[in-house]
Amino acid sequence: MAANDVRVKAEDLKRFMKAVFEKAGFTPDGAEAQADVLVWANLRGVDSHGAQRISWYLELVDKGHMKPRPNIQIQKETPATLLIDADFAPGPVVTVLAMRKVIEKARNVGIGWAVIRNTLHQGAMGYYSLMAAKEGMAGISIVCNPPNTAPHGARAAGVHNSPIAICVPGKRHRPLMLDMATSVAARGKLDVAEDKGISIPLGWALDKDGKPTTDPKAAAVLLPAGGGKGSGLAMMFECLTSLFVGNPLLTPVFQGKPGAQVHRQNSVVAAIDIATFTDLEQYKANADEIVEGIKALPTAEGFTEVLVPGEPEDRVQEERSRSGIPLPEGTFLKLKKASERFGVPLPAGL
């Protein structure tokens, strides 16, 4: 933690953000969902998707891009699938709803698969996949936006850094969770670097002229993880999300259509009932054995241990649950601005 960071208790931060979102027009349940997803990300050290997003979310509401009280509609449904039009809902509001519905479907027929059209930023996608794992299922979530990442070999944005989160339950160990963007670093990490007043590593982003930069303020285009592998995944995720809902997000930008770069998302959330295929308790035990086998491997030079997906975040969550969430000055100023605008007292200690 930087010397000038301040700490705030998770419950106080959540209470503050919930009150701000209600003042901004959200329903009480919608404000609760929005705040919970953001604070969960902060607790796990995913600060790129935490409280620092509050000013952007309020800006989206002010511009009319995000509807605090959307008319969410299920447009098509089968025993295993859903097509949901989110009506530009706050992401957590519609995505929590969608994941609950696919979990119910998975209980009935073994799998639930929902595609969501026209939602706004959904936060850390692992939150939704974990919902399924807590129910003894495998959870998957994928999201796409208009392009912000250069495909391998390009110096301009052509794909989105589409994240994917997969989560499965363990028995003695916590759920295994992979939650990753298809860029080297999520866009929000650049925003956190700006809040902290620090540079970003070379290889994260390009400036508006397509040249590498270490200045988060100058960063205009993200770079894909693993070269063609990351951008290839991102292309296929657009095919599994946006094209499935008849709402392409990449090609309108290529074609120069007005408003094509306005923020909006399409996504998939899915739940798979493990017990449909195998004994759930044995599955959990087998997952534990993978974890233990991986962690028992000899370490490479420069490493003291081998970590499995989700383990670093689990450790941060344990520490921050005890000691509070550190907020850099830039994030504190965003909260202060929201506090002054809506007359909501800042969390204790700020």
N, C-alpha and C positions, 0 to 999 in steps of 0.2 A: 504494500500500500504506500502511495506517495505521502510525503510528510504533510502535505496540505489537504489530504483527503479527510472527510469526516465520516463517522459511522452512524448508521440509523438502524433501529430494529425493524425486521421485516414486517411485523404486524402494524407498526406505526406508518411505515412507508405505504403499505397496502391501503390502510385506512385513509391516508391522505389522497392517494391517487383515485380511489373509489369516489371520494367526495368531490374531487375535481371533475371526474367524468360525469357524475350526476349533474353537477352544475352546468356542464357543457351540453346536457340534454339526453344523456344515456338513461335507460331504465335502470332501476336499482340492480336487477340481475345482470344486465349488460355491463354496468360499471364494475360489478363484482368480478365478472369473468375477465374483463380487460385488465383490471388491476392485478388479479391473481396470476395471470400469464406473465405479466411484466416482472412482478416481484419474484416469481419462481425462477425466471431467467437470471435475475440479479443474485439470488441465493446460490445458484450453481456457477457463478462466475462468468455467465454469458452476458456481460454488461452491455454488449452491442445490441441486445434485444430487451433491455430492461428499462429502468426509469428514464434514461436519457432520450427515449423515444417520445416522451410525453408532449413536448412542444410540437413535434411533427404531427402527431395524431390530432392535436387541437387545431393545427393549421389545416389539416385535411378536412376537419369538420367545418372550419370557417369558410373554406373555399367551396363547400358543398360536395366535395368528392366522397367523403365518408358520411353516411347517414346514421346518426346515433340511434334512431328508431326505425329500422328498415322493415320493409314488407318481404320477409323471407318466404319463399315458396318452394315446395316440393313439386317439380314439374313432371317428373317421371319416376315410377317406382315399380320394382319387382320384389320377390321375396329376398333377393340378395343384393339389390342395387338401388341407388338413389341418384337422381339428378336434381340439384338444389340451385335455384337462382337466389343469390344472397342480397340482391338489390343494394349493393355497395355497403354492406354491413361492416361494422368493426370486425376484424378477423376472428378474434376469440369468440365473439358472440355466436357466429354461425358455425365455426369449426367445432366448438364444444358440442353444440346441438348435433352436428353431423356425426361426430364420433360416437356419441351416445346411441344414435340410431343404428349405426353399423355394428356396434357391439350387440345390440338387441337382435339384429338380423343374424349375426354370427352364432348367437345362442340357438337360433331357430333352424338355420340351414347350413351352418358351418363357416360361412364367410359373409362379410358385409363390405360393400365397396361403394363409396359415394364420390361423385365428382361435383365440385362446387364452382359456379360461375359468378364472376363479378363480386368478389369479396375484396376487402382492403387488408392491410398488413396483418398477418396472423401471428406474429411474434415467433418465439422459439418453437419449431415444429415438434421437437421431442416431447413437449407437454402433452400433445394429443396422442402420440404413439404410446406414451406411458399409461394413459387412461386405459388402453386395451390390455397392456401387460398386467396391470393391477387386477384385471378380471380373468387372468389366466389365459390370455390370448396373445398372439403376435400382433403388433400394431405397426402400420406403415402410414407415413404422411409425406406428400410431395407438393411443391408449390412452384408456380411460374409467374413472372412479371414481364413487362416490356424489357427490351434488352439493356443490360448494363455491363456486359462482359465481352471481351474480345474473344471470338473463336480462335483456336490455335492457328497461328499464321497470319492473323489479321491485326490491325492496330486501331480498329473502331469496334464499337459494341455491336454484337449480332445475336447474342443469346443472353438469357438471364442467368445469374449465378444460382440457379434453382436448387434449393436445399432438399434433402431427403432425410427422414428420420425413421429408423427401424428399432423397435424395442421388443424384447422377449423376456419372460419372467425366469427368475432363478428360484432356488429353494433356500439354501443358506446364504447365498449372495444376493445382492440387490439386482434388479433387472439389468440386463445388458442393453445399453442404448448407444446406437450410432446416430448422431445428429450433425450433419455436415452440409456445407454449401459446396457447390461445384466450382467455386472460385478459390484461389489461394487463401483469401480472407474474406469474411462477410463484409458487406458495405458498412454495417454498423460498427465494425471494429475501427474503421477509418474515422467514424464520427466520435468514437471514444477517444482515439488518439488526439483528435482536434480538441475535445473537452479537456484533455490532460495537457495540451500544449506540447505534444511530443511528435517526433517524426514517425513515419511508418517504414518498415523494411523495404529495401529495393526488391522488386519482383512481385509486389502486391498489386500495383496499379500503374496506369498510364495517364498522362495529362491530356488536355484537349487536343494537342497536336500529335498524340500517339507516341509520346516519348516517356520512358520510365521516370517516375518521380518518387521522392520520399516525403513529399509535403501532402498531408491529408487534405488540405484545403484546395490543392491543385489537382487532386486525383479526380479524373473524369470517367475512366474506364477501368474495370477490374480485370484481372488476369485469371485464366482458368487453372484449376488444380490439375496437375499431371498432364499439362498440355492438351493434346487431342482427346485424352480420356475424359477430362473434366468437361470440356465443351461438347464432346459427343454425348455424354450423359445429359447435359442441359438441353440439347436438341431433342433427345428422345423424351425427356420429361415434358417438354412443350407438346409433343405428340400425344402423350398420355393424359394431359390435363386440358390445355386450351383447345386442341383440335377435337377432343372428345365432347366438349361442350359447345362446339361451333363458335368459338370466340377467340380466334388467333390473336396473339399478342406480339409476335415477332414480325410477321409479314406486313402488317399495317405501317410499321415504322420504316421498313425497307421501301415501301411504296409512297412514303411521305404523306400519309393521310393526316389531316388535322386532328390534334388531340391524341394521337397514337401513343405519345410518351407519358400521358397522364397515368399516375399510379393506380393500378388495379391488379388483382390476382385471380388466377384459376388454380384449383388444387384438387388433389385426391386424398381422401382418408380411408383407410381400410382396416378391418379387424378380422383375424382368422382364429377360429376356435381350435386350439391345439388338440383338445379332447376328441375332435372329429376324426383325427388321424392316429393318435397314439395316446397312451396313458399320460395324463398331465403331470402327475407327481414324478414319474420317471423322466419325462422331458425336462422338468426343472432340475432334477438331479444330474442329468446329462449335461445341461447347460453349466451347472456348477463345476463339473469335471473339466469342461473346456477351459473355464476361467482358471482353475487351479493348475491345469497342465500348462497353459500359456505363461502363467506367472512363475512357474518353476523352471522355465527355460533359462539357460545362461545369458547374462546380459551382455550387450555390445559395449564396446569401448565408449566411455563417457556417460554410461547409464548405470544407475544403482538398482533399478528394478524395471520389470516389464509391466506396463499398465494396459488394461483392457478398456474397450469403449465405454464411456460414461464414468469410469473410475475417477479421473481427475475432478470432474464436476461434482461427484458424490462427496469427495473430500472437502471441496470448497463449501458445499452446502452444509456439511457438518460444522465447519469452522464459522461460517457466517451466521448460522442459526444461533450459535453461542455469542459471537462477538459483534454481530451487526453487519450491515452491508456498507462497504466504503463507497463514498460518492466523490468523484473529482469535482473541482471547482466549477467546470463548465456545466456538469449535470446539476449541481446545486443551484446554479443561476437559473437553469430552466425550471426547476421546481419552484424557486422563489418567484419567478415571473408568473407562473400559474397560480401560486398562492395569492399574489397581489391582485391578479385579474379577477379571481372568483371569490376572494374573501375567505379562503380556506386556510386555517393555521398550518404552518409547516410542521412536519413531524418533530417530536421531541428530540432535542439535541442539535437541531439545525438553526 
